[in-house]
Amino acid sequence: MERKLDCMLCAGPNGDDSARFYPVFADLVLACSAMNASLASLSPEIRDADLRAWKTDYLTLSPKKFPTIASPTGRRPPPYGPSARPR
């Protein structure tokens, strides 16, 4: 907990805000861990298809309807951990 709060303080929020944001941050970390574990548990074929969906599905959406996905920030690959990436 000390390290997470210290990271949050370095990111900008003051002490009170960091303590208030901590539960949300902890939930986000747990959710991302669960997504990585789920992806890693898939067969290689299904995992590859899931990772390809970012390019074939999301990046072909209408930029007018989904401007954030169409922006340079949205063009980053999905945030999966190295252990979940196909080899």
C-alpha positions as CSV (number, residue, x, y, z in Angstrom):
1,M,0.0,0.0,0.0
2,E,2.9,2.4,0.8
3,R,4.3,2.0,-2.7
4,K,1.0,2.5,-4.4
5,L,0.2,5.6,-2.4
6,D,3.7,7.0,-3.1
7,C,3.2,6.4,-6.8
8,M,-0.1,8.2,-6.7
9,L,1.5,11.2,-4.8
10,C,4.2,11.3,-7.5
11,A,1.5,11.4,-10.2
12,G,0.0,14.6,-8.7
13,P,-2.9,14.1,-6.3
14,N,-2.4,15.4,-2.8
15,G,-2.4,13.1,0.2
16,D,-6.2,13.2,0.8
17,D,-7.0,12.6,-2.8
18,S,-4.4,9.8,-3.0
19,A,-6.0,8.0,-0.1
20,R,-9.5,8.5,-1.6
21,F,-8.4,7.3,-5.1
22,Y,-6.6,4.2,-3.6
23,P,-9.6,1.9,-3.7
24,V,-10.4,2.8,-7.3
25,F,-6.7,2.2,-8.2
26,A,-6.7,-1.1,-6.4
27,D,-9.8,-2.2,-8.3
28,L,-8.3,-1.2,-11.6
29,V,-5.1,-3.2,-10.9
30,L,-7.2,-6.3,-9.9
31,A,-9.3,-5.9,-13.1
32,C,-6.3,-5.7,-15.3
33,S,-4.7,-8.7,-13.6
34,A,-7.9,-10.7,-14.2
35,M,-8.0,-9.7,-17.9
36,N,-4.4,-10.7,-18.3
37,A,-5.0,-14.0,-16.6
38,S,-8.1,-14.7,-18.7
39,L,-6.2,-13.9,-21.9
40,A,-3.3,-16.1,-20.9
41,S,-5.7,-19.0,-20.2
42,L,-7.1,-19.0,-23.8
43,S,-5.8,-21.4,-26.4
44,P,-3.2,-19.8,-28.7
45,E,-5.7,-19.6,-31.6
46,I,-8.3,-17.8,-29.6
47,R,-5.8,-15.6,-27.9
48,D,-4.3,-14.6,-31.3
49,A,-7.8,-13.8,-32.6
50,D,-8.6,-11.7,-29.6
51,L,-5.3,-9.7,-30.0
52,R,-6.0,-9.3,-33.8
53,A,-9.5,-7.8,-32.9
54,W,-7.8,-4.6,-31.9
55,K,-6.7,-4.0,-35.5
56,T,-9.5,-5.6,-37.4
57,D,-12.5,-4.5,-35.2
58,Y,-11.6,-1.5,-33.1
59,L,-9.4,0.5,-35.4
60,T,-11.9,0.2,-38.3
61,L,-14.6,1.9,-36.3
62,S,-15.9,5.3,-37.5
63,P,-13.6,8.1,-36.3
64,K,-16.7,10.4,-36.1
65,K,-18.5,8.0,-33.7
66,F,-15.3,6.8,-31.8
67,P,-12.8,9.7,-32.0
68,T,-10.7,8.5,-29.0
69,I,-10.1,5.1,-30.6
70,A,-9.3,6.8,-33.9
71,S,-6.8,9.2,-32.3
72,P,-3.1,8.4,-32.0
73,T,-3.6,7.5,-28.3
74,G,-6.3,5.0,-29.3
75,R,-4.0,3.3,-31.9
76,R,-1.8,1.8,-29.2
77,P,-2.0,-2.0,-28.9
78,P,-4.2,-3.4,-26.1
79,P,-2.6,-3.3,-22.7
80,Y,-2.0,-6.9,-22.2
81,G,1.0,-8.1,-20.2
82,P,4.0,-9.8,-21.8
83,S,3.0,-13.2,-20.5
84,A,-0.2,-13.0,-22.5
85,R,1.3,-12.0,-25.8
86,P,1.5,-14.7,-28.4
87,R,5.0,-16.0,-29.1
